[in-house]
């Protein structure tokens, strides 16, 4: 059991911010006719456990299911909400939306809709840290479906031979869209890269403390030159692949109820009380997370929409034409 009350409080704050932000997104977006996208509800302990173990300048690359990664890495809630609403005041001026939103000043380099495509991105960020002799790691989150993509193997091979400071977090929620991991993936994911000499482990992705411990150890190995780590976090998404997906078509009610009984916020709430935090302290955290999230989407409703001239900014440059006899 963790006894460091500050860590327990930080983890609970992160869990509540992720849950409340996404709950507010669903509430406001459905009311305002905006897309919700790919909910992260149920998986919060993975992103929060990992990101709490990181330093502010560590780099994170998310997936298409990106809300939790962005919030856990410290992105501004108001600017995230504005981005999700397509506002020019968002983190990416309203151009990125859910799957590409980023805020690099807090170390969040966005996600990608290309399954597994973020692993070489993080590998490049890890290489940059190594070449720059920086005390920095790069983290890539992927789902269980991505582990069967060839580019993931290529990137991990490179990370292994060069001992790059890379952490790959496989969020094994049991399904690649609607396909069960038991049908599509042979063997145990955590064992897959053992022949590469990569340290790999499997953790309970519903317990933020267990994920935190694994990520903290992985970071220490990475910055000491011991190379990459793969963390398989066993978790579950409470909604479908996307909001509105009729996921009961491929998941039984019994299965869903089993995982709902292991809600990461409930499990950590119990652990935090056992560590000595008070119910009043935890209630304050929940209230703050809720009010901050509600305020973010209220602000998003009045955000300045991206206008047509804005959409070309940063895409083209003014041509620098040279005259005859001048250097281009």
C-alpha positions in Angstrom: 0.0 0.0 0.0 1.3 3.5 -0.9 1.7 5.7 2.2 2.9 8.9 0.4 -0.2 11.0 0.8 1.0 13.6 -1.7 1.3 11.0 -4.4 -2.0 9.5 -3.5 -3.6 12.9 -3.7 -2.0 13.8 -7.0 -3.2 10.5 -8.5 -6.7 11.1 -7.2 -6.7 14.6 -8.6 -5.6 13.3 -12.0 -8.3 10.6 -12.0 -11.0 13.0 -11.1 -9.9 15.6 -13.7 -9.9 12.9 -16.5 -13.3 11.6 -15.4 -15.0 14.9 -14.9 -13.6 16.5 -18.1 -14.9 13.6 -20.2 -18.2 13.5 -18.4 -18.6 17.3 -19.1 -17.6 16.7 -22.7 -20.4 14.1 -23.1 -22.9 16.4 -21.4 -22.2 19.5 -23.4 -21.3 18.0 -26.7 -24.5 16.0 -27.0 -26.5 19.0 -26.0 -24.6 21.3 -28.5 -24.4 18.9 -31.4 -20.7 18.4 -31.2 -18.8 15.1 -31.6 -17.8 13.2 -28.4 -15.4 10.9 -30.2 -13.6 8.0 -28.4 -14.3 8.1 -24.6 -11.6 7.1 -22.2 -13.9 6.4 -19.3 -12.7 3.4 -17.3 -9.1 3.6 -18.4 -8.1 6.7 -16.4 -5.7 5.0 -14.0 -3.4 4.1 -17.0 -2.8 7.7 -18.2 -2.8 9.2 -14.7 -0.5 6.6 -13.3 2.0 7.0 -16.1 1.9 10.8 -16.4 2.1 11.4 -12.6 5.5 9.5 -12.7 6.8 11.7 -15.4 8.5 15.1 -15.3 7.0 18.1 -17.0 9.4 18.1 -19.9 9.0 14.4 -20.7 7.2 13.8 -24.0 4.0 11.9 -24.4 2.3 10.8 -27.7 -1.3 9.6 -27.4 -3.7 7.6 -29.5 -7.1 8.3 -31.1 -8.6 7.8 -27.6 -6.7 10.9 -26.4 -8.8 12.8 -23.9 -7.3 11.1 -20.9 -3.7 11.3 -22.1 -4.0 15.1 -22.7 -5.6 15.8 -19.4 -3.2 13.6 -17.4 -0.2 15.2 -19.0 -1.3 18.6 -17.8 -3.0 20.2 -20.8 -5.1 23.3 -20.1 -8.7 22.1 -19.7 -10.2 25.3 -21.2 -8.0 25.2 -24.3 -8.7 21.5 -24.7 -12.4 22.1 -24.6 -12.1 25.0 -27.1 -10.1 22.7 -29.4 -12.8 20.0 -29.2 -15.3 22.6 -30.1 -13.3 23.7 -33.2 -12.4 27.1 -31.8 -9.5 29.2 -33.0 -8.7 29.6 -29.3 -8.0 25.9 -28.8 -4.7 24.2 -28.3 -4.2 23.8 -32.0 -6.4 26.7 -33.1 -9.4 24.4 -33.7 -7.7 22.4 -36.5 -6.8 19.2 -34.6 -10.0 18.1 -32.9 -9.9 15.0 -30.7 -7.3 12.8 -32.4 -4.6 15.3 -33.1 -4.9 17.9 -30.3 -1.6 18.7 -28.7 0.0 21.1 -26.3 3.7 20.8 -26.6 4.6 23.3 -23.8 3.5 20.7 -21.3 5.1 17.8 -23.2 1.9 16.5 -24.9 2.7 16.0 -28.6 -0.8 14.8 -29.6 -2.1 11.6 -30.9 -2.8 10.0 -34.3 -5.6 8.1 -35.9 -3.1 5.8 -37.5 -3.1 2.7 -35.3 0.5 2.2 -34.0 1.7 5.3 -35.9 2.5 7.1 -32.7 5.2 4.6 -31.7 7.8 5.8 -34.2 6.9 9.4 -33.3 7.8 8.7 -29.7 10.9 6.8 -30.8 12.0 9.9 -32.6 11.4 12.0 -29.5 13.4 9.5 -27.5 16.2 9.6 -30.0 16.2 13.4 -29.7 16.5 13.2 -26.0 19.4 10.8 -26.2 21.3 12.8 -28.8 20.8 15.9 -26.7 22.0 14.2 -23.5 18.7 15.2 -21.9 17.2 13.8 -18.7 14.0 13.1 -20.6 11.9 10.2 -21.7 9.3 9.7 -24.4 6.1 7.7 -23.8 3.8 6.2 -26.4 0.4 5.0 -25.5 -1.2 2.3 -27.7 -4.1 0.0 -27.6 -3.9 -3.8 -27.8 -4.9 -3.7 -31.4 -1.7 -1.7 -32.3 0.7 -4.4 -31.1 0.1 -6.3 -34.3 1.2 -3.5 -36.5 4.6 -3.9 -38.1 5.7 -0.4 -37.5 5.5 -1.0 -33.7 8.0 -3.9 -34.0 10.3 -1.7 -36.2 10.3 1.1 -33.7 10.9 -1.1 -30.7 13.7 -2.8 -32.5 15.4 0.5 -33.1 14.7 1.6 -29.5 16.3 -1.6 -28.2 19.5 -1.6 -30.3 20.1 2.1 -29.5 18.9 1.8 -25.8 16.6 4.8 -26.3 14.7 6.3 -23.4 11.3 5.1 -24.6 8.3 3.8 -22.6 5.6 1.9 -24.5 2.3 1.7 -22.6 -0.1 -0.9 -24.1 -3.6 -0.1 -22.9 -5.1 -3.6 -23.2 -8.8 -2.9 -22.9 -9.6 -6.2 -24.5 -10.9 -4.9 -27.8 -9.5 -3.5 -31.0 -12.7 -1.7 -32.0 -15.0 -4.7 -31.8 -12.5 -7.5 -32.1 -11.5 -9.3 -28.9 -7.8 -9.5 -28.1 -8.2 -13.2 -27.4 -9.3 -13.7 -31.1 -6.8 -11.4 -32.7 -3.6 -11.5 -30.7 -1.5 -14.6 -30.0 0.3 -15.0 -26.7 0.7 -12.6 -23.8 1.4 -9.0 -25.0 3.9 -8.4 -22.1 6.0 -11.3 -23.3 6.2 -10.3 -27.0 9.4 -8.2 -26.9 11.4 -10.3 -24.4 13.6 -11.6 -27.3 14.6 -7.9 -28.0 16.0 -7.7 -24.5 13.3 -5.1 -23.6 12.1 -5.0 -20.0 8.3 -5.8 -20.1 5.7 -6.3 -17.5 2.0 -6.5 -17.1 0.1 -4.5 -14.5 -3.4 -4.0 -13.2 -4.5 -0.9 -15.2 -7.4 -0.2 -12.8 -5.0 0.6 -10.0 -3.3 3.9 -10.4 -0.6 3.1 -7.8 0.4 0.0 -9.6 0.7 1.8 -13.0 2.6 4.7 -11.2 5.2 2.3 -9.7 5.8 0.6 -13.1 6.1 3.9 -14.9 8.5 5.4 -12.3 10.8 2.3 -12.6 10.6 2.5 -16.4 11.6 6.1 -16.3 14.5 5.5 -14.0 15.8 2.7 -16.3 15.4 4.9 -19.4 17.3 7.9 -18.2 20.1 5.7 -16.9 20.8 4.3 -20.3 19.1 0.9 -19.8 16.8 1.3 -22.8 13.1 1.0 -23.4 10.3 -0.6 -21.3 7.0 -2.0 -22.3 4.1 -1.8 -19.8 1.0 -3.7 -20.6 -1.9 -2.3 -18.5 -4.9 -4.5 -18.3 -7.9 -2.1 -18.4 -11.4 -1.6 -19.8 -13.3 1.1 -21.6 -16.8 1.6 -20.2 -18.2 3.0 -23.4 -18.0 1.6 -26.9 -15.2 2.1 -29.3 -16.8 5.5 -30.0 -19.6 7.3 -28.2 -22.8 5.8 -29.6 -21.3 2.5 -30.5 -23.7 -0.3 -29.5 -21.0 -2.2 -27.6 -23.4 -4.7 -26.0 -23.4 -6.4 -29.5 -19.9 -7.8 -28.8 -19.6 -7.5 -25.0 -21.8 -9.3 -22.5 -23.5 -7.4 -19.7 -21.8 -9.7 -17.2 -18.4 -8.7 -18.6 -19.2 -5.0 -18.4 -20.6 -5.3 -14.9 -17.4 -7.1 -13.7 -15.2 -4.3 -14.9 -17.6 -1.6 -13.6 -17.2 -3.1 -10.2 -13.5 -2.3 -10.5 -13.8 1.4 -11.3 -10.4 3.0 -11.0 -11.7 6.0 -9.1 -13.5 3.9 -6.6 -10.5 1.7 -6.1 -8.2 4.6 -5.6 -10.6 6.5 -3.3 -10.5 3.5 -1.0 -6.7 3.2 -1.2 -6.4 7.0 -0.5 -8.5 6.7 2.7 -6.4 3.8 3.8 -3.2 5.9 3.2 -4.6 8.5 5.6 -6.3 11.1 3.4 -9.6 12.3 4.6 -13.0 12.2 2.9 -13.1 16.0 3.1 -9.8 16.3 1.2 -11.0 13.9 -1.5 -14.4 15.6 -1.8 -12.6 18.9 -2.4 -10.6 17.3 -5.2 -13.8 16.0 -6.9 -15.6 19.3 -6.5 -12.7 21.2 -8.0 -12.3 18.8 -10.9 -16.0 19.1 -11.7 -16.2 22.8 -11.5 -13.1 23.3 -13.6 -14.4 20.9 -16.3 -17.8 22.5 -16.4 -16.2 26.0 -16.7 -14.0 24.8 -19.5 -17.0 23.7 -21.7 -19.0 26.8 -20.8 -16.1 28.8 -22.1 -15.9 26.6 -25.2 -19.4 27.5 -26.1 -18.4 31.1 -26.6 -15.1 30.4 -28.2 -14.2 32.2 -31.4 -14.7 29.9 -34.3 -11.9 29.2 -36.8 -12.5 31.5 -39.7 -11.5 30.7 -43.3 -8.5 32.9 -43.4 -7.2 31.3 -40.2 -7.2 27.9 -41.8 -4.4 28.8 -44.2 -2.2 30.3 -41.5 0.8 28.1 -40.9 0.1 26.1 -44.1 1.7 28.2 -46.8 4.6 30.6 -46.7 5.0 33.8 -48.7 7.2 32.9 -51.7 10.7 34.5 -51.6 11.3 35.1 -55.3 14.8 36.0 -56.3 15.7 38.3 -59.2 18.1 37.2 -62.0 21.6 37.1 -60.7 20.6 36.9 -57.0 20.8 33.9 -54.8 17.5 32.2 -54.1 
